[in-house]
Amino acid sequence: MPYVLFMDESGDHNLESIDKSFPAFCLAGCIFEREYYKEVARPAVEALKQRFWGRTDIILHSSEIRKHRGAFSFLGNEVKRQEFYAAINELIANLEFTIIAVVILKQAHLDHYGDGARHPYHLSLEFIMERYSMLMKRKGRDVEGFMMAESRGLKEDTLLKGQFFNLKRFGTRYQPNFGTISTFWMEKKTANIAGLQIADLVAYPIAAKVLRPDLEQKAFDVVIAKLDKAPSAKGGGILGYGLKIFPQPTFEHYNAFGKP
């Protein structure tokens, strides 16, 4: 059975000038069974767009939604904003998919590794692929995993594809073989890929919750149910499975997300 992981990020990968208001990089992967995505998930996203705009060429973009920009300027009206947020939460809650997310705490990463600190996106891709591969193996035989990420420009795309092929060729300490993952490709935001937009929508609340684990937020309350969990024999927790915090979760994270 084929699966597709759609991947998008929140925050930037810059380690030279870290934004103190958002010092994290989150890469979120949303995993759909391929036929379900085509027959159910994509039409559900299009139906939401038809409901609010009467057309489907709108790109759902977390940053523009939060700032009420462009096509989302109507969210300045509180009644319409609450209606839209409720619809987004309902969409995420009702769709059948699994999230694997990585949050790099950039200052801690830099403090710990110094000049050896790896590129946050490339490191996150490694962690995502390890967990995606483990999830595919848990699903049994005859599974095949595809991956799609949002294009970020020729240079970044080339480097990221190189990272993917290196991981496929050499594996990692924890996953020496990525045989269940076959293909990785990239699409521009303007391609209007529903799966990439869902990944964009879930990445920000995950990053925000990791940065402020004490902060209550409705969006994360919906997202947490989709995060991959450890097998019940290992406690069923999300840390280390659906959510990887690097370099190390804090006491506050264990309180918020439970032990691995």
C-alpha positions, 0 to 999 in steps of 0.5 A: 500500500502506498503512502505519501508524506507531505512536509513543510516547515515553520521558522527558519533554518538560520543559525547565524542570526537566531530570532529570539521571538521564535528560536525554533525550526519545525519540520512537520510531515503529514502521512496519508494513505495515497488513495485516501488522500486523492479521494478524501483529503484533497477534496475536503481541503477544496471544499473548505476553500469553496466554502470561504472563497467560492474557488479553490485556487487559494493557498492556505498559508499559516503565516498569512492566516495569522497575520490576516494578510492577502486572501485572509484579510477577512479574518480581521473580523472576529466572527469570521475568524472564529468560524474559519479557525473552527473549520480548519480545526474540524478539517484537521480533526476529521482527516485520517493521517499521521504526523511526524514532526521535528523541532530543533531548538536552535540556540540549544543546538548551537550551544551544544554543537558549536561549529559542528551544529548541522543545518536544521532542515537537513538534520530534521529530514534525517529524523523525519525519514528515520521515523517514517521508515519505522512507521512504514515497517510497523504497517507490515509488508508491501508498503511504499513511502513517498515524500514531498516537500515544498520547494525553497529555491534551486540552491536549497532544493539541490542541497536537500535532494542531495541529503535525501539521496545520501540518507538513502545510500548510506542510512543512519545509525538507527536506520541503516536501510530506507528501503520502504521510502522510494521517492522524494520530490518538491513542488512550489507553493503555487502548485497548490498541493493540499497535503503541503498546505496541511503540513504548513498548518500543523507545523506552527502550532507544534513549534509554538507549543514546544517553545511555550509548553505551558501555553494552551492553544486550541490548534495544538489540542487538535494536532496532538491527536494526529502525532505518531505514538509509540507502540502500546508495549512501549508506553504509547507516548509521542516523544521520540515518535511523532515528536522529536525535540532536539537537542533534548526535551526539557522537564517542561516538555515531559510535563506537556507531552509525557515521557517517551 
